[in-house]
Amino acid sequence: MRAGYHVAVSAGISTGLQVILHSWPATIGCFFSGILLDLDHILEYYLIRKKLPFSYRDLVDFCLYDKGGKIYLFLHAYELLLALWILIGFLSLGKVWLGIAIGLTVHVVCDQWANPIKPLFYFLTYRINNKFEKTRILSARYFQRSKAIPSPWWGGQGRGENR
């Protein structure tokens, strides 16, 4: 999903959370966790390319058009979300953690809906079982994407031809 959409969705969900909980810390936690979860894309870029992305465009092109190899996204995982929700319930963690959990959950659910993936992609165990291989865990729609076509995933128009 486009980064701008994550900002918009996080702003909306955070606003609703503020109306319900009347907690600025929970609101801020929800907003930023709903956006910053995508930092694992930078970690992935580093793991695969052995360097940090030079620009935001490099990162977007990597996520959208790099057809081969593996995809990890360790933080985008339903198992981690479940563990967080269980910890919040059992340890009676405060509103800040509730806001963070809501932001993270909404982020992954939006990604599940918008991204060209197979249905079980956001289960880390699924990705592990498929050795993180893009060809096994991404949908055919990802591989059909052309750099000349605007993408509903990260956004913007690509440049040039397919990689």
Phi and psi in degrees as a GROMACS rama.xvg file:
@    title "Ramachandran Plot"
@    xaxis  label "Phi"
@    yaxis  label "Psi"
@TYPE xy
-58.1595  144.516  ARG-2
-59.4537  -40.1202  ALA-3
-61.2016  -35.9297  GLY-4
-67.8554  -37.876  TYR-5
-62.4885  -38.8503  HIS-6
-63.0989  -46.692  VAL-7
-64.7758  -46.2348  ALA-8
-64.0259  -43.5849  VAL-9
-62.9021  -38.5986  SER-10
-63.372  -44.0425  ALA-11
-65.3495  -46.8494  GLY-12
-64.9326  -40.7353  ILE-13
-64.6059  -39.3155  SER-14
-62.5343  -46.017  THR-15
-61.0441  -39.1181  GLY-16
-64.7367  -39.0699  LEU-17
-63.0041  -41.103  GLN-18
-63.1457  -38.2901  VAL-19
-80.334  -48.3658  ILE-20
-94.3033  -19.7049  LEU-21
53.1409  46.0044  HIS-22
-133.469  108.606  SER-23
-64.0644  -40.1148  TRP-24
-59.2935  -41.1519  PRO-25
-66.1392  -40.4147  ALA-26
-62.4868  -47.3353  THR-27
-65.6135  -42.1132  ILE-28
-60.7744  -41.4333  GLY-29
-64.3643  -47.3538  CYS-30
-60.5824  -52.2337  PHE-31
-73.0354  -35.0498  PHE-32
-67.5198  -31.9867  SER-33
-68.7347  -17.8215  GLY-34
-104.997  -46.9434  ILE-35
-74.7303  -8.78924  LEU-36
-56.7956  -29.6765  LEU-37
-70.5438  -1.91395  ASP-38
-61.9479  -21.8771  LEU-39
-68.5646  -13.7702  ASP-40
-66.9032  -35.3765  HIS-41
-68.7571  -42.0091  ILE-42
-59.6183  -43.2466  LEU-43
-63.0127  -44.4117  GLU-44
-56.0211  -45.6394  TYR-45
-64.064  -44.344  TYR-46
-62.1073  -36.9433  LEU-47
-88.1636  -43.0768  ILE-48
-94.2611  -10.3656  ARG-49
63.3609  28.1025  LYS-50
-160.324  163.603  LYS-51
-82.5562  152.027  LEU-52
-64.125  137.33  PRO-53
-69.7441  -34.387  PHE-54
-146.075  166.765  SER-55
-61.2518  -38.1246  TYR-56
-61.2372  -38.8767  ARG-57
-60.7759  -42.2256  ASP-58
-66.1223  -44.3823  LEU-59
-62.6977  -46.1534  VAL-60
-60.8088  -39.8963  ASP-61
-60.8463  -46.7814  PHE-62
-69.556  -35.2594  CYS-63
-87.0642  -37.5306  LEU-64
-121.601  -3.69834  TYR-65
-80.1504  98.9723  ASP-66
-79.1189  -29.0033  LYS-67
-96.0325  175.267  GLY-68
87.1638  -146.781  GLY-69
-120.707  162.274  LYS-70
-137.604  122.501  ILE-71
-101.87  -61.979  TYR-72
43.683  60.6487  LEU-73
-57.3344  -32.1397  PHE-74
-82.8796  -18.1707  LEU-75
-85.7711  81.6146  HIS-76
-148.33  126.353  ALA-77
-60.5695  -32.7603  TYR-78
-62.563  -40.6017  GLU-79
-67.6846  -38.8872  LEU-80
-62.8137  -43.7557  LEU-81
-60.6297  -44.4666  LEU-82
-61.148  -42.0838  ALA-83
-62.9332  -45.7956  LEU-84
-63.1512  -38.4102  TRP-85
-64.8717  -44.3508  ILE-86
-60.7334  -42.0978  LEU-87
-60.4086  -42.4942  ILE-88
-70.2248  -47.8909  GLY-89
-73.933  -34.2912  PHE-90
-96.6111  2.43089  LEU-91
49.0523  48.4489  SER-92
-65.9065  155.558  LEU-93
-76.1514  -172.576  GLY-94
-63.6882  -31.2909  LYS-95
-60.0793  -46.7579  VAL-96
-66.4483  -35.0934  TRP-97
-62.0737  -45.0396  LEU-98
-61.2509  -43.7951  GLY-99
-61.2679  -45.4402  ILE-100
-63.5713  -39.8062  ALA-101
-64.9678  -45.182  ILE-102
-60.2744  -45.333  GLY-103
-64.6163  -43.6659  LEU-104
-63.6262  -46.2153  THR-105
-62.1046  -39.8226  VAL-106
-57.687  -51.2208  HIS-107
-67.2304  -39.2912  VAL-108
-63.9091  -41.5703  VAL-109
-63.7538  -41.9223  CYS-110
-62.4526  -41.3776  ASP-111
-57.5223  -40.9986  GLN-112
-74.5167  -39.2596  TRP-113
-95.533  -25.2178  ALA-114
-90.0217  151.758  ASN-115
-80.7511  78.3401  PRO-116
-129.177  166.151  ILE-117
-80.8542  155.157  LYS-118
-54.5661  -33.2881  PRO-119
-93.2247  6.54471  LEU-120
-50.8091  -42.8961  PHE-121
-80.5826  10.0468  TYR-122
-93.9007  118.53  PHE-123
-59.302  -36.9565  LEU-124
-62.7219  -35.0728  THR-125
-63.8217  -46.3628  TYR-126
-64.5346  -38.9351  ARG-127
-63.2176  -47.4044  ILE-128
-60.857  -26.0375  ASN-129
-101.709  18.4064  ASN-130
54.8544  27.7362  LYS-131
60.2338  14.5786  PHE-132
-72.2522  122.101  GLU-133
-54.8423  -41.2096  LYS-134
-65.1361  -19.5155  THR-135
-98.3381  -19.33  ARG-136
-120.339  -11.3  ILE-137
-100.689  151.805  LEU-138
-77.2535  165.499  SER-139
-59.8877  -29.1262  ALA-140
-58.6343  -35.7705  ARG-141
-63.1961  -42.4886  TYR-142
-78.5598  -17.5707  PHE-143
-86.3753  -12.8066  GLN-144
-62.5623  133.279  ARG-145
-104.739  148.021  SER-146
-67.2436  -14.98  LYS-147
-87.6127  -7.97949  ALA-148
-103.916  131.48  ILE-149
-60.4601  144.243  PRO-150
-105.889  137.463  SER-151
-79.8527  -5.46133  PRO-152
-83.455  -67.3763  TRP-153
-103.141  -28.5078  TRP-154
107.61  167.967  GLY-155
79.3994  171.317  GLY-156
-99.6114  139.176  GLN-157
-75.782  169.932  GLY-158
-118.517  142.224  ARG-159
78.251  -150.917  GLY-160
-109.921  179.193  GLU-161
-60.8672  149.457  ASN-162
